Every structure is written in structure tokens, then in C-alpha cells.
């Protein structure tokens, strides 16, 4: 797990200094880590579980902007308050770093600063990928792309890539992909009927025809 986190670039003594300021946080599913508009007084690294990030639109609708898993970083803020809400999808463990203290360490440890910049760049790339999903793909293309993203993310973390673990609800998936819950459920059923996927126990989706999944994701 360490190789995926902000700690990856640090030497033993630097790790010790970082450990001195961190707090371990454990939360059950469905709990809010911080809310949009709260004072941005800490940064977090996910060490287990899944966390969703979302914003509420003025009319009350919700837009989920990302699902974070082991190794992902959250809490960066341009201003003094968080621009989004972070809520656990599953039970989760995180490292919490007080913002003032980690700012001081970043000045002292350039390697950690570069690592944090790299992680922020990855977050930007993920946001750009989501813009493509929301703007240019059909419902079926979105669902297939989403499942492939989860599979590839699991593989990068040394986990089994198929079946795909899908801990989020259909409503969460809908709010991430810009669809209705009914459309998400109907599309899963269509993919199952076509033999592209099968639904398994434990919130897992088996990709039965990987070639068809890639073709559908790309609109072929």
C-alpha cells in the first residue's frame, strides 16, 4: 500500500517525521469525512475501503466526481474550505494529516512535494476522463468504461481484475456517470442478457466477454 501513497518517495527518517503528525481514521460506510464548505484543515490518504467525492448543485441534485480507493489522496484545497464532500462508500481507513503541519513538511521534504504534485496531476487526468464519459458517451458506453476503469484500477493495486468489485450503489453510479438510476439498472440487465457480464455475490461483476466490453466502451 505504501508504494501507492504520498509516503512512497520518503526515506525512513522522513517517514518517521510524517508518522509523528498523522492520525489513523477508521469510518463505517455512509459516514461523511468532511463536507463541502468545511474548513480545509487536513489532508487524507485512503489506506483501505472506498470513498466517494461529490458536489451538490443549487437545485439539490448530486454530482459524484470520483471514487477513491487505497493509495488515493484527498483534501487538497485552493482556498480555506473544501470544494466537495467526501463520504465513505464502504468501511474505510485513512491517514489524516493536519494541513499546517504537512505544509511545513512539504517545504522541508521536496520529494514529498513532488509526489503530491504527481498525485494531483493524476487526479486532474481522472477528472478529464470523466468529462469525456459525461459529455460524449452513451449509457452503455459509460457503464462499460466504468467497469473497465474499476478493473484496471484493481490490477494496478495488485488485486484481482476480474470479477470486478463494485461496492457503490446503482444510484452512486448514476450520479457519477450523469445517468438515472433506472438507466444504470437497465443497462446492467442488457449487458447481462447479452452475455457480456454476469452479476455475482459480494457486489462483484464478472466480465464474461472482455473483447465485447472494450468494443462497447469505445462505441464499436
FENMO-V998914 format. One record per pair of residues at least 24 apart in sequence whose C-alpha atoms are under 10 Angstrom apart, sorted by the first residue. I is the first residue (numbers start at 1). J is the second residue. If there is no record, write none. Layout:
((I & J) (I & J))
This chain:
((1 & 46) (1 & 47) (1 & 48) (1 & 70) (1 & 71) (1 & 157) (1 & 158) (2 & 47) (2 & 70) (2 & 71) (3 & 71) (3 & 157) (4 & 45) (4 & 46) (4 & 47) (4 & 70) (4 & 71) (4 & 72) (4 & 73) (4 & 119) (4 & 156) (4 & 157) (5 & 45) (5 & 46) (5 & 47) (5 & 70) (5 & 71) (5 & 72) (5 & 73) (5 & 115) (5 & 116) (5 & 119) (6 & 44) (6 & 45) (6 & 71) (6 & 72) (6 & 73) (6 & 111) (6 & 112) (6 & 113) (6 & 114) (6 & 115) (6 & 116) (6 & 117) (6 & 118) (6 & 119) (7 & 45) (7 & 71) (7 & 111) (7 & 112) (7 & 115) (7 & 116) (8 & 71) (8 & 111) (8 & 112) (8 & 115) (9 & 109) (9 & 110) (9 & 111) (9 & 112) (9 & 113) (9 & 114) (9 & 115) (9 & 116) (10 & 109) (10 & 110) (10 & 111) (10 & 112) (10 & 115) (11 & 111) (14 & 105) (14 & 108) (14 & 109) (14 & 111) (14 & 112) (17 & 105) (18 & 97) (18 & 101) (18 & 102) (18 & 105) (19 & 95) (19 & 97) (20 & 97) (21 & 95) (21 & 96) (21 & 97) (21 & 98) (21 & 101) (21 & 102) (21 & 105) (22 & 94) (22 & 95) (22 & 96) (22 & 97) (22 & 98) (22 & 101) (22 & 102) (23 & 94) (23 & 95) (23 & 96) (23 & 97) (23 & 98) (24 & 93) (24 & 94) (24 & 95) (24 & 96) (24 & 97) (25 & 92) (25 & 93) (25 & 94) (25 & 95) (25 & 96) (26 & 91) (26 & 92) (26 & 93) (26 & 94) (26 & 95) (27 & 87) (27 & 88) (27 & 89) (27 & 90) (27 & 91) (27 & 92) (27 & 93) (27 & 94) (28 & 87) (28 & 88) (28 & 89) (28 & 90) (28 & 91) (28 & 92) (28 & 93) (29 & 87) (29 & 88) (29 & 89) (29 & 90) (29 & 91) (29 & 92) (30 & 87) (30 & 88) (30 & 89) (30 & 90) (30 & 91) (31 & 86) (31 & 87) (31 & 88) (31 & 89) (31 & 90) (31 & 91) (31 & 92) (32 & 85) (32 & 86) (32 & 87) (32 & 88) (32 & 89) (33 & 75) (33 & 85) (33 & 86) (33 & 87) (33 & 88) (33 & 94) (34 & 75) (34 & 82) (34 & 84) (34 & 85) (34 & 86) (34 & 87) (35 & 81) (35 & 82) (35 & 83) (35 & 84) (35 & 85) (35 & 86) (35 & 87) (36 & 81) (36 & 82) (36 & 83) (36 & 84) (36 & 85) (36 & 86) (37 & 80) (37 & 81) (37 & 82) (37 & 83) (37 & 84) (37 & 85) (38 & 80) (38 & 81) (38 & 82) (38 & 83) (38 & 84) (38 & 85) (39 & 77) (39 & 79) (39 & 80) (39 & 81) (39 & 82) (39 & 83) (40 & 75) (40 & 76) (40 & 77) (40 & 78) (40 & 79) (40 & 80) (40 & 81) (40 & 82) (40 & 83) (40 & 98) (40 & 99) (41 & 75) (41 & 76) (41 & 77) (41 & 80) (41 & 81) (41 & 82) (41 & 96) (41 & 97) (41 & 98) (41 & 99) (41 & 100) (41 & 101) (42 & 74) (42 & 75) (42 & 76) (42 & 77) (42 & 82) (42 & 95) (42 & 96) (42 & 97) (42 & 98) (42 & 99) (42 & 100) (42 & 101) (42 & 102) (43 & 73) (43 & 74) (43 & 75) (43 & 76) (43 & 77) (43 & 94) (43 & 95) (43 & 96) (43 & 97) (43 & 98) (43 & 99) (43 & 100) (43 & 102) (44 & 71) (44 & 72) (44 & 73) (44 & 74) (44 & 75) (44 & 76) (44 & 93) (44 & 94) (44 & 95) (44 & 96) (44 & 97) (44 & 98) (44 & 99) (45 & 69) (45 & 70) (45 & 71) (45 & 72) (45 & 73) (45 & 74) (45 & 75) (45 & 93) (45 & 94) (45 & 95) (45 & 96) (45 & 97) (46 & 70) (46 & 71) (46 & 72) (46 & 73) (46 & 74) (46 & 92) (46 & 93) (46 & 94) (46 & 95) (46 & 96) (47 & 71) (47 & 72) (47 & 73) (47 & 92) (47 & 93) (47 & 94) (47 & 95) (48 & 72) (48 & 90) (48 & 91) (48 & 92) (48 & 93) (48 & 94) (48 & 95) (49 & 88) (49 & 89) (49 & 90) (49 & 91) (49 & 92) (49 & 93) (49 & 94) (49 & 167) (50 & 87) (50 & 88) (50 & 89) (50 & 90) (50 & 91) (50 & 92) (50 & 93) (50 & 166) (50 & 167) (50 & 168) (51 & 86) (51 & 87) (51 & 88) (51 & 89) (51 & 90) (51 & 91) (51 & 92) (51 & 93) (51 & 94) (51 & 168) (52 & 84) (52 & 85) (52 & 86) (52 & 87) (52 & 88) (52 & 89) (52 & 90) (52 & 168) (52 & 172) (52 & 176) (53 & 83) (53 & 84) (53 & 85) (53 & 86) (53 & 87) (53 & 88) (53 & 89) (53 & 176) (54 & 83) (54 & 84) (54 & 85) (54 & 86) (54 & 87) (54 & 172) (54 & 175) (54 & 176) (55 & 83) (55 & 84) (55 & 85) (55 & 86) (56 & 84) (56 & 85) (61 & 175) (62 & 172) (62 & 174) (62 & 175) (62 & 176) (62 & 178) (63 & 172) (63 & 174) (63 & 175) (63 & 176) (63 & 177) (63 & 178) (64 & 172) (64 & 173) (64 & 174) (64 & 175) (64 & 176) (64 & 177) (64 & 178) (65 & 126) (65 & 127) (65 & 130) (65 & 131) (65 & 175) (65 & 176) (65 & 177) (66 & 123) (66 & 126) (66 & 127) (66 & 130) (66 & 176) (66 & 177) (67 & 150) (67 & 168) (67 & 172) (67 & 173) (67 & 176) (69 & 153) (69 & 154) (69 & 157) (70 & 94) (70 & 153) (70 & 154) (70 & 157) (71 & 119) (71 & 157) (72 & 119) (72 & 120) (72 & 122) (72 & 123) (73 & 116) (73 & 119) (73 & 120) (73 & 123) (74 & 119) (74 & 120) (74 & 123) (75 & 99) (76 & 116) (76 & 120) (88 & 168) (89 & 167) (89 & 168) (89 & 169) (89 & 172) (90 & 167) (90 & 168) (130 & 176) (130 & 177) (130 & 178) (131 & 177) (133 & 176) (133 & 177) (133 & 178) (133 & 217) (134 & 176) (134 & 177) (134 & 178) (134 & 179) (135 & 177) (135 & 178) (137 & 177) (137 & 217) (137 & 218) (137 & 219) (138 & 179) (138 & 216) (138 & 217) (138 & 218) (138 & 219) (139 & 174) (139 & 177) (139 & 178) (139 & 179) (139 & 180) (139 & 183) (139 & 184) (139 & 186) (139 & 187) (139 & 217) (140 & 183) (140 & 184) (140 & 186) (140 & 187) (140 & 188) (140 & 190) (140 & 191) (140 & 213) (140 & 216) (140 & 217) (140 & 218) (140 & 219) (141 & 187) (141 & 213) (141 & 214) (141 & 215) (141 & 216) (141 & 217) (141 & 218) (141 & 219) (141 & 220) (142 & 173) (142 & 174) (142 & 176) (142 & 177) (142 & 178) (142 & 179) (142 & 184) (142 & 187) (142 & 216) (142 & 217) (142 & 218) (142 & 219) (143 & 173) (143 & 174) (143 & 177) (143 & 179) (143 & 183) (143 & 184) (143 & 187) (143 & 188) (143 & 191) (143 & 213) (143 & 216) (143 & 217) (144 & 187) (144 & 188) (144 & 191) (144 & 196) (144 & 197) (144 & 207) (144 & 212) (144 & 213) (144 & 214) (144 & 215) (144 & 216) (144 & 217) (144 & 218) (144 & 219) (145 & 213) (145 & 214) (145 & 215) (145 & 216) (145 & 217) (145 & 218) (146 & 173) (146 & 176) (146 & 177) (146 & 217) (147 & 205) (147 & 206) (147 & 207) (147 & 213) (147 & 217) (148 & 207) (148 & 210) (148 & 213) (148 & 214) (148 & 217) (151 & 205) (151 & 207) (161 & 206) (161 & 207) (162 & 204) (162 & 205) (162 & 206) (162 & 207) (162 & 208) (162 & 210) (163 & 197) (163 & 198) (163 & 199) (163 & 200) (163 & 203) (163 & 204) (163 & 205) (163 & 206) (163 & 207) (163 & 208) (164 & 199) (164 & 200) (164 & 203) (164 & 204) (164 & 205) (164 & 206) (164 & 207) (165 & 200) (165 & 201) (165 & 202) (165 & 203) (165 & 204) (165 & 205) (165 & 206) (166 & 202) (166 & 203) (166 & 204) (166 & 205) (167 & 202) (167 & 203) (167 & 204) (168 & 203) (169 & 203) (191 & 216))
